[in-house]
Amino acid sequence: EDNLFLDKGVLATNAQLVDRAVTVIENLGAKIIGPAAVREKLGLTKRAPVAKGVAA
């Protein structure tokens, strides 16, 4: 859900919302892993970003 507030009347940054989501997920017993671990688990390779204006 899109949300702009951390608490009632308190605007949140994206980082604060991510931290809140991590806390909720960990409190539910799940483990948070980073992007490199996700790529490894799914067998993906990291690609270089495509430059703007360059056709792929």
N, CA, C and O atoms as CSV, one atom per row, in Angstrom:
chain,resi,resn,atom,element,x,y,z
A,1,GLU,N,N,0.849,-1.173,0.000
A,1,GLU,CA,C,0.000,0.000,0.000
A,1,GLU,C,C,0.894,1.235,0.000
A,1,GLU,O,O,1.901,1.277,0.707
A,2,ASP,N,N,0.526,2.236,-0.790
A,2,ASP,CA,C,1.269,3.491,-0.762
A,2,ASP,C,C,0.931,4.227,0.524
A,2,ASP,O,O,-0.236,4.367,0.890
A,3,ASN,N,N,1.961,4.690,1.197
A,3,ASN,CA,C,1.763,5.357,2.473
A,3,ASN,C,C,2.794,6.466,2.592
A,3,ASN,O,O,3.967,6.266,2.276
A,4,LEU,N,N,2.366,7.620,3.043
A,4,LEU,CA,C,3.284,8.739,3.223
A,4,LEU,C,C,3.642,8.970,4.682
A,4,LEU,O,O,4.527,9.767,4.993
A,5,PHE,N,N,2.950,8.269,5.575
A,5,PHE,CA,C,3.102,8.553,6.991
A,5,PHE,C,C,3.685,7.380,7.768
A,5,PHE,O,O,3.330,6.224,7.537
A,6,LEU,N,N,4.597,7.701,8.701
A,6,LEU,CA,C,5.168,6.716,9.598
A,6,LEU,C,C,4.238,6.521,10.789
A,6,LEU,O,O,4.001,5.396,11.229
A,7,ASP,N,N,3.730,7.600,11.291
A,7,ASP,CA,C,2.739,7.631,12.366
A,7,ASP,C,C,1.744,8.726,12.034
A,7,ASP,O,O,1.944,9.479,11.081
A,8,LYS,N,N,0.701,8.820,12.790
A,8,LYS,CA,C,-0.320,9.833,12.526
A,8,LYS,C,C,0.316,11.226,12.502
A,8,LYS,O,O,0.849,11.706,13.502
A,9,GLY,N,N,0.240,11.858,11.326
A,9,GLY,CA,C,0.764,13.213,11.169
A,9,GLY,C,C,2.268,13.301,10.992
A,9,GLY,O,O,2.801,14.408,10.907
A,10,VAL,N,N,2.973,12.181,10.933
A,10,VAL,CA,C,4.430,12.184,10.797
A,10,VAL,C,C,4.796,11.622,9.431
A,10,VAL,O,O,4.647,10.426,9.180
A,11,LEU,N,N,5.280,12.502,8.542
A,11,LEU,CA,C,5.686,12.056,7.212
A,11,LEU,C,C,6.886,11.122,7.300
A,11,LEU,O,O,7.778,11.319,8.125
A,12,ALA,N,N,6.900,10.113,6.453
A,12,ALA,CA,C,7.968,9.114,6.479
A,12,ALA,C,C,8.814,9.188,5.222
A,12,ALA,O,O,8.333,9.558,4.151
A,13,THR,N,N,10.070,8.833,5.367
A,13,THR,CA,C,10.932,8.660,4.204
A,13,THR,C,C,10.787,7.213,3.734
A,13,THR,O,O,10.264,6.372,4.465
A,14,ASN,N,N,11.242,6.928,2.535
A,14,ASN,CA,C,11.198,5.560,2.034
A,14,ASN,C,C,12.007,4.629,2.940
A,14,ASN,O,O,11.580,3.508,3.215
A,15,ALA,N,N,13.157,5.082,3.397
A,15,ALA,CA,C,14.006,4.266,4.267
A,15,ALA,C,C,13.283,3.916,5.568
A,15,ALA,O,O,13.388,2.789,6.052
A,16,GLN,N,N,12.562,4.862,6.128
A,16,GLN,CA,C,11.813,4.587,7.353
A,16,GLN,C,C,10.711,3.563,7.113
A,16,GLN,O,O,10.468,2.702,7.959
A,17,LEU,N,N,10.048,3.649,5.975
A,17,LEU,CA,C,8.995,2.687,5.656
A,17,LEU,C,C,9.575,1.294,5.429
A,17,LEU,O,O,8.973,0.297,5.827
A,18,VAL,N,N,10.745,1.221,4.789
A,18,VAL,CA,C,11.402,-0.072,4.592
A,18,VAL,C,C,11.807,-0.657,5.936
A,18,VAL,O,O,11.611,-1.848,6.175
A,19,ASP,N,N,12.369,0.162,6.815
A,19,ASP,CA,C,12.742,-0.308,8.152
A,19,ASP,C,C,11.525,-0.842,8.902
A,19,ASP,O,O,11.612,-1.872,9.570
A,20,ARG,N,N,10.409,-0.158,8.798
A,20,ARG,CA,C,9.179,-0.606,9.453
A,20,ARG,C,C,8.726,-1.946,8.886
A,20,ARG,O,O,8.321,-2.835,9.635
A,21,ALA,N,N,8.793,-2.095,7.561
A,21,ALA,CA,C,8.388,-3.349,6.924
A,21,ALA,C,C,9.304,-4.493,7.357
A,21,ALA,O,O,8.827,-5.598,7.619
A,22,VAL,N,N,10.601,-4.243,7.434
A,22,VAL,CA,C,11.555,-5.261,7.876
A,22,VAL,C,C,11.220,-5.706,9.296
A,22,VAL,O,O,11.221,-6.902,9.591
A,23,THR,N,N,10.938,-4.756,10.168
A,23,THR,CA,C,10.586,-5.078,11.549
A,23,THR,C,C,9.347,-5.956,11.610
A,23,THR,O,O,9.326,-6.948,12.339
A,24,VAL,N,N,8.321,-5.607,10.857
A,24,VAL,CA,C,7.083,-6.384,10.845
A,24,VAL,C,C,7.356,-7.805,10.358
A,24,VAL,O,O,6.899,-8.773,10.967
A,25,ILE,N,N,8.098,-7.926,9.265
A,25,ILE,CA,C,8.383,-9.240,8.679
A,25,ILE,C,C,9.203,-10.095,9.640
A,25,ILE,O,O,8.913,-11.278,9.818
A,26,GLU,N,N,10.230,-9.503,10.261
A,26,GLU,CA,C,11.048,-10.253,11.205
A,26,GLU,C,C,10.247,-10.663,12.437
A,26,GLU,O,O,10.454,-11.751,12.975
A,27,ASN,N,N,9.337,-9.803,12.889
A,27,ASN,CA,C,8.496,-10.136,14.035
A,27,ASN,C,C,7.537,-11.286,13.722
A,27,ASN,O,O,7.064,-11.969,14.630
A,28,LEU,N,N,7.255,-11.495,12.441
A,28,LEU,CA,C,6.410,-12.610,12.030
A,28,LEU,C,C,7.222,-13.902,11.870
A,28,LEU,O,O,6.671,-14.961,11.570
A,29,GLY,N,N,8.542,-13.796,12.075
A,29,GLY,CA,C,9.389,-14.978,12.039
A,29,GLY,C,C,10.108,-15.223,10.729
A,29,GLY,O,O,10.808,-16.225,10.588
A,30,ALA,N,N,9.950,-14.337,9.778
A,30,ALA,CA,C,10.626,-14.507,8.490
A,30,ALA,C,C,12.005,-13.853,8.533
A,30,ALA,O,O,12.275,-12.983,9.362
A,31,LYS,N,N,12.867,-14.291,7.622
A,31,LYS,CA,C,14.229,-13.765,7.532
A,31,LYS,C,C,14.328,-12.858,6.308
A,31,LYS,O,O,13.842,-13.207,5.232
A,32,ILE,N,N,14.945,-11.715,6.470
A,32,ILE,CA,C,15.165,-10.774,5.370
A,32,ILE,C,C,16.535,-11.067,4.763
A,32,ILE,O,O,17.523,-11.190,5.487
A,33,ILE,N,N,16.594,-11.179,3.438
A,33,ILE,CA,C,17.877,-11.357,2.761
A,33,ILE,C,C,18.065,-10.223,1.755
A,33,ILE,O,O,17.097,-9.626,1.284
A,34,GLY,N,N,19.298,-9.944,1.443
A,34,GLY,CA,C,19.615,-8.849,0.541
A,34,GLY,C,C,19.528,-9.239,-0.917
A,34,GLY,O,O,19.287,-10.402,-1.241
A,35,PRO,N,N,19.723,-8.267,-1.805
A,35,PRO,CA,C,19.597,-8.509,-3.236
A,35,PRO,C,C,20.544,-9.583,-3.769
A,35,PRO,O,O,20.153,-10.375,-4.626
A,36,ALA,N,N,21.780,-9.621,-3.277
A,36,ALA,CA,C,22.733,-10.621,-3.762
A,36,ALA,C,C,22.258,-12.026,-3.391
A,36,ALA,O,O,22.352,-12.947,-4.203
A,37,ALA,N,N,21.752,-12.192,-2.178
A,37,ALA,CA,C,21.266,-13.500,-1.738
A,37,ALA,C,C,20.022,-13.911,-2.531
A,37,ALA,O,O,19.841,-15.092,-2.827
A,38,VAL,N,N,19.175,-12.955,-2.871
A,38,VAL,CA,C,17.981,-13.266,-3.672
A,38,VAL,C,C,18.401,-13.744,-5.056
A,38,VAL,O,O,17.880,-14.741,-5.556
A,39,ARG,N,N,19.357,-13.024,-5.683
A,39,ARG,CA,C,19.837,-13.430,-7.004
A,39,ARG,C,C,20.409,-14.843,-6.958
A,39,ARG,O,O,20.145,-15.649,-7.850
A,40,GLU,N,N,21.194,-15.147,-5.919
A,40,GLU,CA,C,21.787,-16.482,-5.796
A,40,GLU,C,C,20.701,-17.544,-5.608
A,40,GLU,O,O,20.732,-18.591,-6.255
A,41,LYS,N,N,19.758,-17.273,-4.735
A,41,LYS,CA,C,18.685,-18.229,-4.442
A,41,LYS,C,C,17.843,-18.516,-5.688
A,41,LYS,O,O,17.403,-19.647,-5.894
A,42,LEU,N,N,17.620,-17.493,-6.519
A,42,LEU,CA,C,16.795,-17.655,-7.714
A,42,LEU,C,C,17.606,-17.995,-8.967
A,42,LEU,O,O,17.040,-18.209,-10.039
A,43,GLY,N,N,18.930,-18.043,-8.826
A,43,GLY,CA,C,19.774,-18.366,-9.966
A,43,GLY,C,C,19.838,-17.256,-10.998
A,43,GLY,O,O,19.954,-17.523,-12.194
A,44,LEU,N,N,19.764,-16.022,-10.547
A,44,LEU,CA,C,19.800,-14.873,-11.455
A,44,LEU,C,C,21.198,-14.281,-11.508
A,44,LEU,O,O,21.990,-14.468,-10.584
A,45,THR,N,N,21.505,-13.567,-12.588
A,45,THR,CA,C,22.772,-12.853,-12.685
A,45,THR,C,C,22.485,-11.360,-12.730
A,45,THR,O,O,21.491,-10.911,-13.300
A,46,LYS,N,N,23.379,-10.612,-12.115
A,46,LYS,CA,C,23.231,-9.159,-12.100
A,46,LYS,C,C,23.662,-8.614,-13.447
A,46,LYS,O,O,24.727,-8.962,-13.958
A,47,ARG,N,N,22.816,-7.745,-14.027
A,47,ARG,CA,C,23.141,-7.126,-15.311
A,47,ARG,C,C,23.431,-5.655,-15.097
A,47,ARG,O,O,22.921,-5.037,-14.163
A,48,ALA,N,N,24.249,-5.104,-15.965
A,48,ALA,CA,C,24.541,-3.675,-15.918
A,48,ALA,C,C,23.296,-2.922,-16.366
A,48,ALA,O,O,22.581,-3.383,-17.255
A,49,PRO,N,N,23.028,-1.758,-15.754
A,49,PRO,CA,C,21.865,-0.976,-16.186
A,49,PRO,C,C,22.032,-0.500,-17.630
A,49,PRO,O,O,23.144,-0.238,-18.091
A,50,VAL,N,N,20.916,-0.396,-18.322
A,50,VAL,CA,C,20.927,0.087,-19.697
A,50,VAL,C,C,20.920,1.610,-19.672
A,50,VAL,O,O,20.120,2.222,-18.963
A,51,ALA,N,N,21.811,2.218,-20.445
A,51,ALA,CA,C,21.886,3.672,-20.504
A,51,ALA,C,C,20.606,4.242,-21.120
A,51,ALA,O,O,20.027,3.657,-22.035
A,52,LYS,N,N,20.180,5.391,-20.603
A,52,LYS,CA,C,18.983,6.031,-21.133
A,52,LYS,C,C,19.218,6.437,-22.589
A,52,LYS,O,O,20.294,6.916,-22.948
A,53,GLY,N,N,18.212,6.241,-23.402
A,53,GLY,CA,C,18.286,6.647,-24.798
A,53,GLY,C,C,18.939,5.605,-25.696
A,53,GLY,O,O,19.067,5.813,-26.902
A,54,VAL,N,N,19.354,4.486,-25.111
A,54,VAL,CA,C,19.974,3.415,-25.902
A,54,VAL,C,C,18.949,2.312,-26.091
A,54,VAL,O,O,18.406,1.783,-25.121
A,55,ALA,N,N,18.686,1.968,-27.347
A,55,ALA,CA,C,17.719,0.901,-27.612
A,55,ALA,C,C,18.333,-0.442,-27.247
A,55,ALA,O,O,19.509,-0.695,-27.509
A,56,ALA,N,N,17.519,-1.298,-26.637
A,56,ALA,CA,C,18.022,-2.611,-26.220
A,56,ALA,C,C,17.812,-3.637,-27.288
A,56,ALA,O,O,18.176,-4.799,-27.108
